[in-house]
Amino acid sequence: MIIPFENTFAQLPEQFYAKLPPQPVMAPKLIRINPELAKLMGIEADSLLTPEGINILAGVQVPDGAAPLAMAYGGHQFGNWVPQLGDGRAILLGEAIGHDGIRRDIQLKGSGRTPFSRSGDGRAALGPVLREYVVSEAMAALGLPTTRALAAVTTGENVLRDSVEPGAILTRVAQSHIRVGTFQYHYARQDEAAVKRLSDYVISRHYPELSKATNPYLALIKAVVARQASLVAQWMQIGFIHGVMNTDNCSVIGETIDFGPCAFMDTFHPGKVFSSIDHMGRYAWRNQPNIAQWNLAQFAQTLLPLLDEDDEKAVEKAQEALSTFNDQFSQDYYGGFGKKLGFMATQDDDPKFIEDTLELLTAHKVDFTLFFRHLTSDLENDNFTTLSALFSEPTAFLDWVASWKIRIAKEGMSTADRMATMQAVNPIFIPRNHRIEEMIQAALTGDYEPFERLLKILSLPFTSQPEHADYETPPKPDEIIHETFCGT
C-alpha cells in the first residue's frame, strides 16, 4: 500500500458528501513531490515517483485503502449566502496518520467534475496549482497553521480560463477540510441531527479534550474562536492577505486554507487589497479580524440548537463565546508585533506604539518585510542607516528610533537575546508576488527551475542566504503585481 489510509470522515452518513472517484486525465506527468511531508505522513516518497504513484496523484488510479469523496458545504461568499458549494473540483482520497500521530486528509485538487461543480469543469490550471504549492509550503516554513502541498502533476490536458492553460492537479494535505460552511450546509437544511453528528465528529477528531466539558458544543465555539483569532493575528504579522475569507474558506481547526487570490504585501498599507474580485475591500489586510469574527458568528449560529433548549439562553451563550475573540486576537496580535519589535512582554503603551509604527510605514510607503528585517540586522551594530534608507523623510524615522530605544531599554536583556527573538519572527524571505508570477510564467514554458529555486529559498525564510539576496528585495516599478486572481 503506497499510502497508509485510515478513514473516518467517509464513515459519516452520505448527506456529508458524494462518493465518487476522481476523473482520469490523459497524460499525467510529475512536477514535484514533497519528500519531507511524505516522510512525516508515513509515505515512502519513492513510491510516488513510480508510474503507479504518479497515476494516483493524477487521479487516474484510486489507491488501495482510499475512500474517495467530494465533501458537501455551503457558505457566505463576500457576505452572500450560497446554500450549496462543496468540493466542485476536489476529491478527498482519505486520511493517513503520520509518524507524529496526527491524522491528515489527502485531497486531489483539480481532479474533475463532481455533483458540486455547478457549471465548472472541475479542473485546475497550472498557475494556481503552483501558487498554492509555493505559498502553502512557505506558510508552513514560517510556522503558521496551514494546509500543505504533497505533490503537483500536470495532466496533459488544457483548461479554458481567460485563456487556454495547461491543466494540473495539486495533492493537498490538511489536518481537516471541514469548514464553517460545512456546518452551514446542514444548518440551512434544518438538519439538526447532522449538525450534531458533525460537531461530535469534529470534537472527537480535533478537540478530544472538549468531550469532558460541561457543554462540549459551547466549548467547541470557544476553541474555534481562539484558533481563528490566533491565525488571523499571525497572518497580519507577516503582511499576508488571504483574499477570499468566505465562510467556506474558514477552517474550523484554524488552518490557512484555499490560496486563491492571496498575496503578501510589499509596500505597507492597512487597506491593501489584491484580489481582483474584492471590489469593495471587504477582505483588506486591516479588515481580516472583523471578517473572521463575522464568519465565527455564522458558525456559532449553526450550533445554537445544541447550546440550550431555551433560544434566548442559547444566543447569550453563543455571544459570550464569540466575545472571547477580541482578547485572544489582541493578545496574539500585539504580542506578536511586540516580538517583531524586540519586546519580550507587552506593556500598557505597546499597542499605541505598534499602531504608530504601522502608521509611519503607511505614510512613508515602506516595505513591510524589509522594515522588520533591517530593524533586526541594524540593531546589532546600533547603526540604522540601512533601515533609514527605506524612508522618504529620515527625520521622522530617527524620531521613531529614539522612541523605540526608550521602549526596549525598559526590558533588561542583551542585544544578542533581543536579536534572537526578532530573528525568529521576522522573515528575510516571503513569497513576493512578482517572484510567484515570474515562477508561473517560466513554468508555462516548461521551465520549473524558478519554481524549485523559490521553494528552496522559502523553506528557510529566517535564514540569511547571500546567494539569493535578490529574492529579499521588493519589485521594481514595472514588476509590481497589483491584482491576484482566483484561478477557478
LINGI-V414491 format. One record per run of one state. SS is the DSSP state (H for helix, E for strand, - for the rest). FROM is the first residue (numbers start at 1). LEN is the number of residues. If there is no record, write none. Layout:
ss & from & len
SS & FROM & LEN
SS & FROM & LEN
//
This chain:
ss & from & len
- & 1 & 4
E & 5 & 1
- & 6 & 3
H & 9 & 3
- & 12 & 2
H & 14 & 3
E & 17 & 3
- & 20 & 9
E & 29 & 5
- & 34 & 1
H & 35 & 6
- & 41 & 4
H & 45 & 4
- & 49 & 2
H & 51 & 7
- & 58 & 11
E & 69 & 3
- & 72 & 3
E & 75 & 3
- & 78 & 2
E & 80 & 3
- & 83 & 7
E & 90 & 8
- & 98 & 5
E & 103 & 7
- & 110 & 1
E & 111 & 1
- & 112 & 11
E & 123 & 3
H & 126 & 16
- & 142 & 4
E & 146 & 1
- & 147 & 1
E & 148 & 13
- & 161 & 3
E & 164 & 11
- & 175 & 4
E & 179 & 1
H & 180 & 9
- & 189 & 3
H & 192 & 15
- & 207 & 1
H & 208 & 5
- & 213 & 3
H & 216 & 22
- & 238 & 2
E & 240 & 2
- & 242 & 5
H & 247 & 3
- & 250 & 1
E & 251 & 1
- & 252 & 4
E & 256 & 1
- & 257 & 6
E & 263 & 2
- & 265 & 2
E & 267 & 1
- & 268 & 7
E & 275 & 1
- & 276 & 9
H & 285 & 18
- & 303 & 1
H & 304 & 4
- & 308 & 3
H & 311 & 12
- & 323 & 1
H & 324 & 17
- & 341 & 9
H & 350 & 15
- & 365 & 2
E & 367 & 1
H & 368 & 14
- & 382 & 3
H & 385 & 4
- & 389 & 5
H & 394 & 16
- & 410 & 5
H & 415 & 9
- & 424 & 9
H & 433 & 11
- & 444 & 5
H & 449 & 10
- & 459 & 7
H & 466 & 6
- & 472 & 5
H & 477 & 3
- & 480 & 4
E & 484 & 1
- & 485 & 4
//
